[in-house]
Amino acid sequence: MKRLSRTALAVVTATGLGLGALTVPAYAQENTVELNILGITDFHGHLAQNDRDQEAGIAGIACYAEAERAENPLTSFVTVGDNIGGSPFVSSILKDTPTLSALNAIGVDASALGNHEFDRGYSDLTGRVSVDGTGEAQFPYLGANVVGGVPAPAGSEIMDLDGVKVGYVGAVTEETATLVSPAGIPGITFTDDIASLNAEAARIAGDVDVVIALVHSGASANDAFSNDIDVVFAGHTHQNRVETGPAREGKQPLVVIQGWEYGKAVSDVEITFDRAAGEITNIEARNVLADEILAACDSVPGNAVVAAVQNIVTAAVDASAEAGNEVVTTIENSFYRGANEEGGYGGNRGVESSLNNLLAEAGLWGMNELTALSADIGVMNAGGVRADLAAGPVTFADAYAVQPFGNTYGVVDITGAQFKEALEQQWKQPTGERPRLALGLSNNVQYSYDETRPAGDRVTHITVNGEPIDLSATYRVAGASFLLSGGDGFTALAAGSDMLDSGMVDIDLFNRYLAAHPGAEIRNNHSSVGISLEGGAVAEDGSLIAGEDLTINLSSLSYTGGEAKPTTVTVTLGDQEADADVDNTLLPQYDNTGTATVTLTVPAGATEISLATDAGTTFTLPVTVAGELVDDQPSTGSSTLELVGIAGIIAAVAGIAGFIFNAVMGGALPATLAQIQALAGQFM
């Protein structure tokens, strides 16, 4: 891992300097061999250097790879999937051909398949792109757990580094079937990724000295990798991390490394191998970040590989510039994706976001205004939103970066019950890489949820156009083909009927929406509100008990981006009202940011809980109150009695009984009855 001084990538140009001769040391068959494995993951076509986002760019990565090769010829370069798909405009508009060309120029020895390699369907992957190195990707794409595809990707690739046999085994996340359009992968299944890697590693173990797993999932050192595997390059979850597992008998501890995203890091792993012993004696791993990656350019001026890669980037920029610079419209507000931390937009796909809602509204508008496929509800998946949208002029490239997948839009008919099920499906496996995937919703839809309830029964109230949803009625839902086909695990949408495809591509629809709505406003009235009720006022059947204290816990009152945040919320229950401050601390992974708590005494006759924030969110949750209020306040009717009144009644009853007894015994019953009537009148 050579340490190099900082330099500007600008010294490497398309014309460049003359190719200087590289001095390559002669490596004899020594007992100790140093292998250098470089890797990137989740590159997603981020070709250009981007200082703001700390992206080195593909030419910078080429500099680092060439510098490492100059120092150690036993250097291999791998990728861990999602090289393509979900890409910025400059690559995506050209079907990611420039990205594949640049990787070919660098020299990729093997790559795991990522879920985004399947974005354009299996036929495009195995045809135009190729999994065997015969298409635009001139390197093997590995997928040991991809079953049913023809042709099938290989599960492994073996290469010789100065007599040391290195076996690469590769797999993609087993969740891939829910992450791509089902229509593009007919008959294909994705089995357990780690189990498949273990099986492939066992199969080749006798033919190799070192086994390196390339797995497009957020694997950790605590996962059940077999002892056949020495190093794991992970991906998919866009993390910057290095882990070392526990000690293993007769083996070095397992090392797991994940190289972040978008060319922000190069994973650099050095393996020391003892030929005589036939074993690894040491493993060192680290992620090299953009500054150090770019510094490598100082040591390889005029390098032919770097110059070739820079030429590819320049040509791609030129080819996409004309269409990309066209201004679609000028918008007044900025729209953001969800964040787990300040400025980390896009990191939280489980939270409601202003941009996801805008896209859902655009889809509904497009089907109603641009086609004959009128719809009632618009939906959008958070994973399909790949860039924020800043206020000001919006170019074609800006809009394309928001949703670069090229999905067509359509409609499907589902029942109200199926729509509720789709909302319930936002919650995924709590231990998964993304435990929640939020649906963007058109402006006419709102719902409440309670995360203390069991999975599958958390949505407590839904309104469409301000009216409670009819679970037995049919609603037409508009959205991208990926989502309507059950993508991201929203199978309730795919279970609908009469699915119709408009043929309109997402970018065209979105551009036309933006042009028609230059004043598009952020949806301040949130589509989702978390409401959890607790305390002595909550009966076993969920109804409320009059006269008891009720604690109302609220969440999802705030966006996580740069939108205006609420500071207070007012909650009303019958004639009871309370205000609370809103805590806008960012809460990761879920839709809970913007919390508040109030406590009210439940009044008799209340029928709903209403809330309103000072940022514009309002919501009404119907409730049932059982029993009548008993307290020391004035009341209507005769249900509330003073203690004095009760004592008086007791005394009166005793007195009446005495009168009757004396009257009967003395023969003066008529006069006594008159006295009883007068006494009773005191309590009427």
Secondary structure, 3 states (H helix, E strand, C coil): CCCCCCCCHHHCCCCCCCCCCCCCCCCCCCCEEEEEEEEECCCCCCCCCECCCCECHHHHHHHHHHHHHHHCCCEEEEECCCCCCCCCHHHHCCCCHHHHHHHHHHCCCEEECCHHHHCCCHHHHHHHHCCECCCCCCCEEECCCEECCCCCCECEEEEEECCEEEEEEEEECCCHHHHCCHHHCCCCEECCHHHHHHHHHHHHHHHCCEEEEEEECCCCCCCCCCCCCCEEEECCCCCEEEEECCCECCECCCEEEEECCCCCEEEEEEEEEECCCCEEEEEEEEEEEHHHHHHHHHHCCCCHHHHHHHHHHHHHHHHHHHHHCCEEEEECCCECCCECCCCCECCCCCCCCHHHHHHHHHHHHHHHHCCCCCCCEEEEEHHHCCCCECCEEEEHHHHHHHCCCCCEEEEEEEEHHHHHHHHHCCECCCCCCCCECCEEECCCEEEEECCCCCCCCCEEEEEECCEECCCCCEEEEEEEHHHHCCHHHCHHHHCCEEEEEEEEEHHHHHHHHHHHCCCCCCCCCCCEEEEEEECCCECCCCCEECCCEEEEEEECCCCCCCCCCCCEEEEEECCEEEEEECECCCCCCCCCCCEEEEEEECCCCCCEEEEEECCCCEEEEECCEECCCCCCCCCCCCCCCCHHHHHHHHHHHHHHHHHHHHHHHHCCHHHHHHHHHHHHHHHC
